[in-house]
């Protein structure tokens, strides 16, 4: 083991494998590390907490920036359904019983409710080297309407989002 690894392991209170796992992070962590140092809490787990918090903060901003676009996309799909009813392709009862329609209604309600304006209460994580996870509520919604953004956030974190089960 190299001396610099020993120093980093001591400073960050982690093992050698943990140091390798840090290489997965795609974010520029300078600001995160400086903030942790300023607050006297620099360690391995706090770095990951900072990375996860940054990703959630970025996702919140993305949602705010694209909210109108998402609403328009959902409304367009609902309008297509109405057009199908008008053209007698299917009945209103068939549409209302359709799981895709119900999902569109739920998605529209979610994006317009304001619930996605601050995601701090809608994520959780578990830290343990290769068993590190970040869980997020509404992941299906984000994957439907923001797939490229979710991919970018996951690349920046070095960890994939998983569905929150509560």
C-alpha distance (Angstrom), angle and dihedral (degrees) to the residues before:
residue distance angle dihedral
X1 . . .
X2 3.78 . .
X3 3.77 121.6 .
X4 3.81 93.1 -119.1
X5 3.80 89.6 55.6
X6 3.80 90.5 50.8
X7 3.80 90.5 50.0
X8 3.81 92.9 48.6
X9 3.81 92.0 45.7
X10 3.80 89.6 52.5
X11 3.81 94.7 45.7
X12 3.80 94.3 44.8
X13 3.82 95.1 37.6
X14 3.78 92.8 -129.7
X15 3.80 143.6 112.2
X16 3.78 131.0 -99.2
X17 3.82 93.3 -99.7
X18 3.80 89.2 53.7
X19 3.80 89.3 58.9
X20 3.80 90.3 55.6
X21 3.80 90.9 49.7
X22 3.82 89.8 56.6
X23 3.81 87.6 65.6
X24 3.80 88.6 71.5
X25 3.81 91.2 69.1
X26 3.80 110.8 104.6
X27 3.80 96.6 -174.3
X28 3.77 120.9 97.1
X29 3.80 96.4 -108.0
X30 3.81 97.4 -169.5
X31 3.80 93.5 102.3
X32 3.80 92.3 44.8
X33 3.83 92.4 49.9
X34 3.82 93.3 44.8
X35 3.79 90.8 51.2
X36 3.81 91.3 49.0
X37 3.80 91.1 48.4
X38 3.81 91.6 48.9
X39 3.81 88.7 52.9
X40 3.81 93.9 44.5
X41 3.80 93.7 -121.2
X42 3.81 103.5 107.2
X43 3.80 109.8 149.4
X44 3.78 139.4 123.9
X45 3.82 97.0 -91.8
X46 3.81 93.1 46.8
X47 3.82 90.4 53.4
X48 3.81 89.2 55.4
X49 3.79 91.5 45.6
X50 3.80 88.0 53.1
X51 3.81 92.1 48.7
X52 3.81 91.9 49.4
X53 3.80 92.1 46.0
X54 3.83 89.8 50.9
X55 3.81 91.2 51.2
X56 3.81 92.0 49.6
X57 3.79 90.6 46.6
X58 3.81 90.1 49.8
X59 3.81 91.0 48.6
X60 3.80 90.7 50.9
X61 3.82 89.6 53.0
X62 3.80 91.8 47.3
X63 3.79 90.9 52.5
X64 3.79 91.2 49.7
X65 3.81 90.8 49.2
X66 3.81 94.5 47.1
X67 3.81 100.8 33.8
X68 3.82 95.2 107.4
X69 3.80 91.0 45.5
X70 3.82 91.5 52.5
X71 3.80 91.9 47.4
X72 3.82 89.9 50.7
X73 3.81 91.2 49.8
X74 3.80 92.4 51.2
X75 3.80 92.5 44.0
X76 3.80 90.6 50.0
X77 3.80 90.4 55.3
X78 3.80 90.8 47.8
X79 3.82 89.3 49.4
X80 3.81 89.5 52.6
X81 3.78 89.1 54.0
X82 3.81 90.6 51.0
X83 3.79 89.3 49.8
X84 3.80 89.4 53.0
X85 3.79 89.4 53.0
X86 3.82 90.8 48.5
X87 3.81 90.0 50.6
X88 3.83 90.3 49.4
X89 3.80 91.4 -118.7
X90 3.79 87.7 132.3
X91 3.77 139.7 -10.8
X92 3.77 129.2 -102.4
X93 3.81 89.2 -113.7
X94 3.81 90.6 54.9
X95 3.81 90.6 51.3
X96 3.80 94.0 46.9
X97 3.80 90.1 50.4
X98 3.79 92.6 49.8
X99 3.82 115.4 104.5
X100 3.82 91.4 -143.6
X101 3.80 90.5 57.0
X102 3.78 91.6 47.4
X103 3.81 89.2 50.5
X104 3.82 91.1 51.4
X105 3.81 90.6 51.6
X106 3.82 90.9 48.3
X107 3.82 91.1 47.4
X108 3.81 92.0 49.9
X109 3.79 90.7 49.2
X110 3.83 91.2 48.7
X111 3.82 96.2 49.4
X112 3.81 93.4 45.1
X113 3.82 96.2 42.4
X114 3.80 95.2 75.0
X115 3.80 90.4 -123.9
X116 3.82 91.0 121.1
X117 3.81 93.6 51.7
X118 3.82 91.3 92.9
X119 3.80 119.1 22.1
X120 3.82 97.4 -177.0
X121 3.80 91.6 109.1
X122 3.79 94.6 43.9
X123 3.78 103.0 67.9
X124 3.77 138.0 63.2
X125 3.78 134.9 175.5
X126 3.77 143.6 -160.3
X127 3.80 120.9 -147.7
X128 3.80 122.2 -156.0
X129 3.83 114.2 125.7
X130 3.84 107.6 -95.6
X131 3.79 90.1 4.5
X132 3.82 91.6 64.7
X133 3.80 115.0 133.1
X134 3.80 139.2 175.0
X135 3.78 116.1 -156.7
X136 3.78 122.8 -162.1
X137 3.77 133.2 -174.0
X138 3.82 116.9 -127.9
X139 3.82 93.1 23.8
X140 3.83 90.8 146.2
X141 3.81 89.4 56.5
X142 3.81 92.2 49.4
X143 3.80 92.2 47.2
X144 3.82 90.3 51.0
X145 3.79 97.5 49.1
X146 3.82 105.2 20.4
X147 3.83 106.3 31.0
X148 3.81 96.4 142.9
X149 3.79 91.9 46.5
X150 3.81 91.6 49.6
X151 3.82 89.9 50.3
X152 3.80 90.8 51.2
X153 3.80 92.9 48.3
X154 3.79 90.9 49.1
X155 3.79 90.3 50.3
X156 3.80 90.4 50.0
X157 3.80 92.1 49.4
X158 3.79 95.4 41.4
X159 3.82 87.6 -136.0
X160 3.80 131.9 87.7
X161 3.79 122.5 -120.6
X162 3.78 115.1 -114.3
X163 3.81 129.2 -161.4
X164 3.77 115.9 -91.4
X165 3.79 110.2 -127.3
X166 3.81 99.5 -151.2
